[in-house]
Amino acid sequence: MTIPSFPRRWALAGLLAACAAVAAPAALAQAPAADFPHKPVTLVVPYPAGGGTDVVARSLAEQMARLLGQPVIVDNKPGASGILGTSTVAKAAPDGHTVLVGLTQSLLTNPFLYARLPYDPRKDLGLVSLVATSPLLLLVPASSPAQSVADLQRALRAKGDGGNCGSWGAGSYPHLACAHMASSWKAPIAHIAYKGEAPMLQDLVGGQLSFTIGSAISAKPYMDAGKLRALAVTGGQRLPLLPAVPTFAEAGFADPEYRVLGWLGLAVPQATPPAVVARLQQAAQQAVATPEVGKRFAQLGMLAVGSTAEQFRQGYAADLPVWERLVRTSGAQLD
């Protein structure tokens, strides 16, 4: 595959795409579908207002409105693990005026976690642009003797009970990664699901958990205070926010299951005309390239990408079987 699954080369792909978009500001005006948009564009966020996805969407909306010449409105439709908002876009008119701000959960994992969904992301949605990725950290409490992933693996194998791992909810990447570790490391690791990342990290700091996987933006304050230690980061490159933390591959664990990333991307109803998709893609790329949006991503521990629709499709297709494997290994099933 030309573009691998959302790790390292996404950063380069995004940089090149963004540079091209910035270098040709007239491209939007010259693009086909000259009558698009002829009314306000709605960015549907399938999560509550005030969260990270909502913050990013509002930053994008401000810049895209300037580029498209029409208001861009953020519409929060939370509910059912992103299913409600995603389904709304899948069933919307395919004219480009209703756009999903989707996460890994709504487009990649939900099809394998739920026996029945009101949409099929592979058939009902068309990908526009991968906007940003969000690497995650393998974390242990400061009191843990583990200084590396290999140390943690040895310790968990040596323990009779195998230790425990926390996640911010059943079916989340931390849950799926814990199950993969238990299977591939042959260690009986118990999974504990929390209602959110904050209580999970608090219990990790308190020593109630052996390890977990969490976001850099939430973990860094604890790391700076000497309460948590990061052993590795998912994806194919180190985080600029934490340059001393190796990737899983650098730590000797090159499983594809550790190369996947959380991400945020734009999608539209499948039958949306290619020319309209191209215009939205260009607007997204230029928006991602602005200092304002880049700063917001950095504050949230995200890496800006701004891919083309084709790059997004290739990366999505490559990651799909990895996420399916993760879900199958975990045995997770949601209603």
Summary of the structure (lengths in Angstrom):
residues: 335
radius of gyration: 19.9
end to end distance: 34.4
largest distance: 66.1
contacts: 1215
relative contact order: 0.22
helix: 44%
strand: 20%
